[in-house]
């Protein structure tokens, strides 16, 4: 196949996305990512106790450290569906393995959509032949499209660089717009790379990268049953192998973090009904964990989020949310900046320019900076506002 300009591809990977009628005939709802050879794999899963059937299957399969394909359906989460939901997922797994002529344990599964509904197994299996037949090196965008539910735009990031004396590629795709909350906060994210990397190093660096990116965002403070991030590395770049405690592993980590940060920030910007992208930086904490607790107390406050949506410079809500975090605060040392405007210091309001503050709240990107004056640790969280549209989307999601 001749190379298409501006098309996204990763050496050794093919992909495709089609419609099988789970949603509507005009919407792709079944996607597949396939590696030509078994690849090393690592994954991170939601900590929700009601994990969806595909996650339960994947958690066992990735223990072997190898995978070759990821099949995803949108429109049905296959969560809270009991033993039958598990059996349904295995039927899909068996059919895709048979069509691809690979071992079933190398197939990973993913579902997203309405919770509590069984998979339309016949619709999915009837489309598997077409899905596999259409696999191509430039199909990543189609596979990403098939993942989308309430997403307004696709989320794809790709980086290329020299690592281990060879050119390598890292490409990530994601879906997610609501029910975004750490532990972990990805909805669905898949990363493909041709880097040659040791299994232990891959697992370590992927978890570190997720913690530094997707575990720093919040849209609505709700944790999904289906959140999952997967990375597959096929080694086809034939670089000097990446192992733990190597300087060149840091180069790979930086590239991976760049990809994931671009994706996770896109998820926040695409938050259901979101009109503003908000950065909350907490500085001067005794520990990173305290800075994190403080930042999330503000990020997850509905009162704070609605004030941002309404362009209402009611900064007192931020102070109230900070005070509810449960960390020990020396009130006289706390400072609060909105943009470059200091509004609170020494336990009192500051004489600030109210017009300038109102202008800051009108922007679609707002920086909140909180100083605790208790140490040298910090933590940054990315979040969005909460609008009427968010309520509308989620009030009608299943209907």
N, C-alpha and C positions, 0 to 999 in steps of 0.2 A: 504493500500500500504506500503510495507516495506521501511524503511528509506534508502535513498541513501547517501553514503558518499560524503562529499564535495559539496553537493547540497544546493543551497540557498533557504530558506523558511522563512516565517514569520507566526507565529500562527494566524489562522483564515483567511488567504488569500490563494486564488488559482489563477492560471494564465495559459495562453496558448498563443501560437503564431503560425500562419499558413500562407500558401500562397493561395491567391484567384485569382492571375493573374493580379494584378494591376501593378506589376513590371514584374518579370519573374517567370516561374514555380519553379525555384530553389531558389527564394528569399522569405522569410517570409515577408508579408506586412499587416497582420491584427493581432492585439494583443489585449488581454483582461486581465485585472486585476479585480478580484472579491473578495469581502469580504463576509464571510458567514452571517454576520449581518450588518445592517446599521452602518456606522462609522462616527464619527465626521470628518469634512473636513475643510480645509482652502486652499486658492489658491492665486496665484499672476499671473497677466497677463501682456503681453506686453502693452506698451502705444501707440503703433502704431494706427493711426486713422482708418486704414483699417483692423481691427481685423477680423480674419477668422470666418466663421459661427459657428463652434463648441465653440469658445471662448465666443461669444455673448450668446449662450445657457447656457454654464457653469456659466457665471457671474450671471445669474439669479438664477440658481439652487443652487449654493452654499450659497446663502443668507439664505436658510433654515438650513444650518449648518450640513447637513447630506448627505452622498453619499454611494454608495455600489459598483459601478463598473466604470471602465474607459475603453472604447474601443478606439483603435488607429489604424488608417490606415496610411501607408506610400506610397509615390508615387504620391499623389495628396493632395494639401494643402486645397482645398475647401475655398480659399480666393479670394476676388474680384469676387465672383460669385452671388452676389445680393440675391434677395428673393428666387430664385430657389435653391441656395446653402444652404440657411437656411432650406428650406423644405426638401432637400436631407438629411441633417444631422438629421432632426427629424424622417425621415423614418428609418434611421439606429437605432436611439435611441429607437423608438417604437418596432422594431424587436428584439433588444437585450433584452429589458425589458420583452417582451413576452416570449422569450426563457428561460430567467432566472427566470421568474415568480416573478418579483419585480416591484415596482412602477417606472414609467418612469422617474420621477423627481430625482430618485436616480442614474440615469445613467449619467455619464460625457463622453464627446466626445473629440477626438483629431485627427487632421490630419496634415500631414507633406509631403512636396514635392513641385511640381510645382504650382505656383500661377496662377490663372486665368482659371483653368480647373475644370469642374464639376466632382463630385464624380462618379465613376462607381458603381452606387447604386446596380444594379443587381448582379454584381460580389461579392460585400460585403455581401448583404443579403443572397445570395446562400451559403455563407461559415459560416454564423453565427451558424447554428446547429452544424457543426463540431467543430467550435471554442469553443462553450460552452461544448460540450460533452467531449472535451479533457482537460478541466480545471483540474489542479492538483496542489498539494502543492509545487511541485518542478518546476513549469512552468515559474517562473519569468525570467529566462534566455531566454526562447523562446519568451516571451512577449517583452523583451528588443530588441531582434534580429529583431522583426517585426517593431520596431520603426525606424530602421536605414535607412539613405539615403546615403549621401556621407561619413558617418563614416567609419573609417578603422578598428576600434575595439570596442567591447562592453564596456559599462560604468556602472558598478554595484559596490555599496559599502554597506557593512553591518557592524553594530556595535551591540554588546550585552553588557549589564551592569545592575547593580542593582540600581534601582531608585524607591523611595517610598516603600522600603523593599521587592521588588519583582524583578525577572529577567525580563528585557524588551528587545525587539529587535527593531532596526530601520534599514530599508533597503531602499536604493534609487537606481533608475535606471535613466539613462539620454541618450538622443541622441543630437547631435549637433556637427557641425564641421565648419560651415560657417554662415554668417549673425548673428554674436554674438556681442551684444552690450547691455549695461545696459538698465534698464527700461522695462523689466528686461532681463537678459542675460542668458536664460536657454535653448532656443529651447524647448525641452520637458523634464521635470523632474517629476518623480512620487516617492513619499516617502510613505512607508507602515510601520506602527508600531502597536504593540499590547498594547501600553501604554494607561492607563486611564488618560485622561487629559480634563480639562474644555475647552469648545469651545472658550471662549475669550482668555484663556491662549494659546491655540493652534494657534489661528490666530496671536497673538502678537509674540510668539516665532518663528513662521515660517517666518514672515516678517523680523524679526531681523536677522534670520539665512540666508535668501536669500540676505539681504543687505550686510552681512559680507562675502558672498561667491560669488554667481553668479553675483552680482552687483559689482564685483571687477575684471572682466575679459573683454577682448576684443580680437577678432580675426581679424575682418576687419572693425569694426566701423559701421556696417550695422545692422539695427533693423528689425527683422522679423515681419510678420503679425500673426504668429502662436505661438510665445513664451509663455510658460505657465509652472508653477510649481504647483503641487497639493500634499497635504499630507492627508492621511487618517489614523485615529487612532481608533481602534475598542475596546479598553479597556479590551481585553481578558486576559491581564497580571494580572488584578485585584490588581494592586498596590494601595497604598494610593493615592487618586486622586491628580493630579497635577493642581494647581491653581496659578494665578498670585501672585507675592510678596511672593513666597515660596522659601526656599533655595533649595529644591529638584528639583524645576523647572529649576534651573541653571544647574544641572547635566544633565537633559534632553536636554537643549539647547546646552550644550557642545558636547554631543553625536551627536545631529542633525547637528551641525556645522561641526563636523569631517566628517560625511557622505557627506554633501554637498560640503565641500572643496575638498574632494577627487574626487567627480564627476566634479566639475567645472574646476579643474586643468586638469583632463583627457580630458575635452572638448577643452581646449587650446592646449594641446599636440597633439590632433587629428585635430587641425585646418586644413582646406583644404590646402594641399600643404605645411604645416608647417614643418620646419626642426629644429627649435629652440624654446625653452621655455624661456621666458624672464620675469624677475621680475623687476618691476619698483617701487622703494620705494622713496617717497618724504617725507623729514623730515624738521622740523624747520619752519613749516608754521604758520601763524596767526590763521588759523581755519582749521578744517577738510575739509570743502567744498573747500577752496583754494588749499589744498594739493591734493584733488581729481581732481580738474580742471587741475592742473599742471601735475599730473600723466597721465591723459587721453590725454592731449595734446601731450605728448610724445608717449604713447601707440598707438594712432590712426594715427600717422604721417606715411604716405606711404614712405616718404624719409628715415625715421628712420628704418622702417621695412625692406625695401629693402637693406639698408646698412648691417643690421644684416644677412640677407640671403646671401649676397655676401661676408661676412666675411671682410667687409671694415671698418676699425676703424675710420670712419668719424664722430667723436663725435660732431663736429660742428652742425650736423643736430639735435642732441638732444638739444643743447643750443638754436637753432633757434625755435624748436618746443615749448620748455619751454617758450620762449619769446612771443610766439603767444597765450599763454593760457589766456591772459587778466587779470591776477592777477598782483598786484603791486609788483615789484621786486627791491630789493636793490642789484644791480649787483655786487658790491664789496663783498657781503656776500654769494653769491651763490657758491656752490661747486658741482663738478661732479666726482663721482667715477664709474669706470667700473670694475667690480670685486673688487679687492683690490687696483686698480691703480687709483690714483688721477690724473685727466687730466686737470681740470679747477678750478681755485681759484682766488679770488680778481680780477675778470673781465679779467683774462689773462690765457693763456695756462701755464701748469706746465711742468717742465723738467722731463719727465717720460721715462721709458724703452719701446720703441716702439715695440721691439720684444715680450716682455711680453704682451703688449696690443693686438698684433696680435694673440697671442696664446689664449687669452680670447675670441676673436671673432670667433675662430675656434670651440669653445665648443658648445654643443647642449643645455646647460643651462647657461644663462648669467644673472648676477645681475647688475642692474643699480641703483645707489644710488645718489639722488639729495638732497643737503642741501640748504635751503632757508635762514637760519639765521634770521628768523623773529618772531619765536615763538616756541611752543612746541607741535604742532599738526602734525600728519603724516597720510599718506594713501598709501596703497600698491595695485598695479594693476598687474595682470598677463596677458601676451599677447604672441603673436607668431610673427614670421617673415612673409614676403610676398614673395612668390616664383613664378617662371614660372608656376609651377603646379597649383597654385591657379587660375591663369588666364585661364589656359586650362580647369580646372573643371568647372568654371563658364561661360566660353565662350560656352560650349557645354551642359550645365545643362538640358535644355529642349529638347534636340535632341538626 
